Amino acid sequence: MTSFPTALGLSSEQTRDVIRCAGRAPSLHNRQPWRFRLSEHVIEVHADPQRRLPAADPDDRELRLACGAALLNLRLALEHAGIRPVVDPPSPLAPPTALAEVRSGGRTAQVPAERALYEAIPRRRNNRRPFQETPVPIADRHALVSAAQREQGRLHVLVRTELDPFGELVHQAHRVQMDDERFRAEMDHWTGRDRDTSEGVPTVASGPLPEPQDLWVVRDFSAGQAPARVAGKDFEREPLLAVLCSLHDSRTDDVRAGQALQRVLLTACAHGLSSSVLSQVPEVPETREELRRMLGGSLHPQAVLRFGYGSPTPETHRREPEELLLD
């Protein structure tokens, strides 16, 4: 068996573990649209255009968010291996798929707060099931906001008066997408899949079928295959919803926002919170613009997140590290 390539002074096994951690980032429909090129002094992070979702994400914004999330995992894994990661933009001569280059800034010891995020990488799940009505403590809310700021992002927690207008945007975006035959076909193809597949959303991780009384969770990830909902197990009436925003709206900002997104999700996991991503409003240009105006017009919405206390949910399978490498 051929040994795994090495990078940044790590052993073959260490390099494989670092790439495995990077590949555990979240992505739309679990498409895992990232690739990595390894060399002695640099790890390049690339988008994988073969794993695009052109109906849901025609501008590849969510693809770049996912790659940014993988980059954050990569940074945490390198720190855990004793390397201080230094992230640079891709070289001007790099191919258009290149999004970032990571080099060693010398040896380091991972501080406890960052180690807690690293340890949360394999535990983090996108929990599409109903959460308890228990409110999230103020201290945990502050920690989520601070996590986004650490990566130059902004996390706007929706207040009660904003929930109804936001709920209208959710249903508006859902109607637009369900009226698009290409979108429906794409979603049906990548959701409600066999448990053993290494990509896509398996039925066991899809959550219950949406019902008319549901205000926020309206997307069916099971392709109609989810079991009937247990009586009395509706989605929470007043969830903790937050909009992750970037300061600007460029390819670089998408990657940066992906790092902020993953730091927020890992912080939630480390604090014992469940989370899920509500994608439809930022995916539809009209509702994304309406949400931007609702938030004051100066920030650019990148993702909508739901937090709370939920029941355990199974992990989704991932591709092996060998499959994530560029020659």
N, C-alpha and C positions, 0 to 999 in steps of 0.2 A: 504494500500500500504506500503510495507516494505521500511524503510528509507535507503538512500544510506550509505554505510560504511564510516567511518571517518579515517583520517590519519594525522599525524604530528600536532595534536592539532587543526585542522580545524573542522568546523561544517560539518554536512552531506551535506548541500547545497554547501558550499565552496569546499568540496572535489569533489563533482560531477562536479562543474564548472571547476575545475583544470583538471580533466580527460577529460571533453569535449574539453577543449582547446588543450590538448595533442593530441586528436584524430583528430584535424583539420590539421594535418601535410600532406604534399604531399607524394604520394607513387605511384609506377609503376601501371598503370591501375586502380588506386584508390582502391587497394586491402586492404589497412589499416592493415598491418601485425603486429600489436602491441597488447600487452596485459599488464595489470598492476595488481600487487598483493599489496593490501593495508594492512598495520598493523599500530599499534600505533606510531611506531618510524621510519618507512621506507616505501617508495613506490618503489617497484621493477619494472623495465622495462624489459619486455620479448618480444622476437620474437614469432610470431605465426606460427609454421610450417605448419598448415592447410591452410595458405593463401599464400603459396609459388607460384611462377610462374616458374616452372622448365625449360620450353623451353627458355624463355627470360632471366632468371636469375638463371642458374643452380647452381651457387656457393653461392647464397643468398646474394651477395654483395649489390644489390639494396634494398633487404629486410632490411639489417642492416642500410643502408643509411636512409631509411624511419623511422626506429625506432630511429635513432639519431635525425632526424628532430622532431619527437614526443617528444623526451627528451628535446630539446631546448624549445619547446612550454611549456612543463611541468615546466621547470625552470622559464620561464617568468611569467607563471600563478601563481606559488608559490610566486615569488617576489611581484606580484601585490596583493596577499593576505597577504603580510607582513612577509613572511618567507624567510630567506636567504637559498637557496638550496645548499646542499653540495653533490656532486656526487662522488660516489666511484665505483670501479669495483665490479662485483658480487662476493659473497663469494665463496671460493674454493669448498664448499659443495653444491652450488646452482646447479640447473639443467642446461643442456647445452643451454636452451632457454634464460637464464638470461643474460642481457647485461649491466645493471647498477643498482645501488641502490642509492636512493635519500633520504637524511636525512635533518633535520632542523639544521641550523647553528645559530639559534637565530632569533630575530626579525629584520626587515629591512624596509626601506622606498624605494620604487622603484624610481630611478632617472628618469628625463623626457625622456632621450634618450631610456631607456629600456621600459618605459611606451608606447612610440610611437610604438615600435616593438610589444608589447603586444596588443595594439589596432589594429595593422595591421593583427593579426592572422585571424579574421573572414573575412577580406577584400581581403586577398591574393587569387589569382586565377592562375591557369596554363592557360594562354591566348594563344590559338593555332591559333588565327586569325592574319591577316596581321597587321603590325604596320605602323605608319606614317614614312615618310622619315626624320622627325626631328631628328637631332643628340642628343644623351644624353650628357648633360654638363660634362665637365671635373671634376667638384666638385662632381657630383653624381658618376662618375666612381671611383674616389678615395674612396668615402664612401663604395662602394661595395667591393673594394679590402681590405679596412680596416676591414670590417665586417668578411671576411673570415679569416684574420690574427688573429682576436680576438678569434677565435675558433681553432687556430693552423692549419688552412688551408691556401692554396694559390690559389688566383684567377688570372689566366693568361688571360688578355684581348687580343684577337686575333687582330693583326694589319693587314692592308690591304694586305700585301704580303703573309699572312698566310691563307687568306680566300679561295683562289682557291684550294690549297692543302687540306685544311680541307673539302671543298665541295666534292672533289673526295673521301675522306674517308667516308663521309655521304652516298654517292651513293653506294660505295663498301659495306658498312655494310648493307645497305638496301637490296641490291641484295642477300647477304648471308642469311639474315633473311627471305626474301620472297621465297627463294628456300627451306626453311625448313617447311615441312608440319605441324610439331608439333607447330612451332612458329605461323604459320598462324591461326591454329585452336584455339590456346590459345588467341591470340589477338582478333580474331573475337568473341570469347566468352565473353570477358570482355570489349569490346568497342562497341559503337553504341547501347547502352542499353536504356531501358525505363527510362524516366525522374524520375519516382518515386522510382527507386531502390536505396538502401542505399550503394551500392558499384559498382565499374566499372565506365566507362566513358560514360555519357549520350550523345546522339546525339547532344543536344543543346550546349554542351561544347566541341564538337569535332573539330570545325573549318572547313573551306572549304575543298573540295576535292583537293588533290595535282594535279598540272598540269605540263606539260613537262618543262615549263620555270622556275619552282620553283627550286632554288639551294639548299635550306637548309631544307625546310619543306616538306618531302616526305612521311611521314607516315600518313595513313588514319585511324583516330580514330573513324570514323562514321560507319564502316562496309559498306561503299558505300552508306549510307543513307543521307549524307549531301546535302543540296540544292546546286544548281549551283552557282558558284561564280559570284558576281556582276561585270559587266564590269569595267575594270580599277582598281579593288581592288586586285592587285597582292601583293605578299609579298615584303617587302622592299629589295632594290638591295644590300645595304651594311648594314646589321644589326649589332648591337653591340653583338658580340658573345664572351663568356668567358668560360674558362675551369676551373672548380673547381678541385683542386688537393690535395692529402694528401702527407705528407712527407714520409710515409712508406705504406706498403701494408699488413695489417693484419686485423683480425676481429675488434680489438679495433680501428684501424685507420678508418675503415668503419663507425663505430658509431660516432667517432669524426668528420669525414667528413660530416655526416648527420647533425650534429649540425651546422657546418659551412655553409652547403647548406641552411638550413632554416634561419640562421641569414642573409645571403646574400639576400634571397628571400623576407624576411620581411623588410629589409632595402630598397630594391627596391620599395616595396609597399609603405612604409612610405614616400619615396621621390616622389611618384606619377608616378612611372614607372610600366609598365606591364612586365611580364616575362613568359617564357615557358622553358621547359626542352627538349632538343634534346637527346634522350636516346641511339640511335642506335650505335653510334661509340664506347662508352665505353662498350656496351653490347657484342660486337663481339670481342673475344680475339685478333684476328689479327689486327683489326683497332685500338683497344685500345693500343696495343703495338706500332703501327706506330705513333699514336698521342703522346705517351710518348716520342718517339725518336724525333718527331717534336718539342717538347717543351724542348729538351735538355737532356732528359734521366734521370734526377735526381728526378722528381716528378711523382706521379701516378695519372692519370686522373680518376676522380670519376663521374663527371657529366659535361655536356655542357649546358650552359644557354644562352638564348636569351633575350635581354632587349630592351625596346623602349616604345613608346607611342601608346597604343591600345585602341580600343573601349571596353565598358563594356562587361563582359562575365558572364553568370550565375554561381552560385556556384554548386558544386557537392554535393550530399547528403552524409551524414556520418552516421555511426552506432551510436546508443545511448550509453552513457557512461556505462550503466549497461551491455552492450554486450562486453565491453572491459576488464572486470575484471576476474581475475583468482580466484578460490576459495581459 
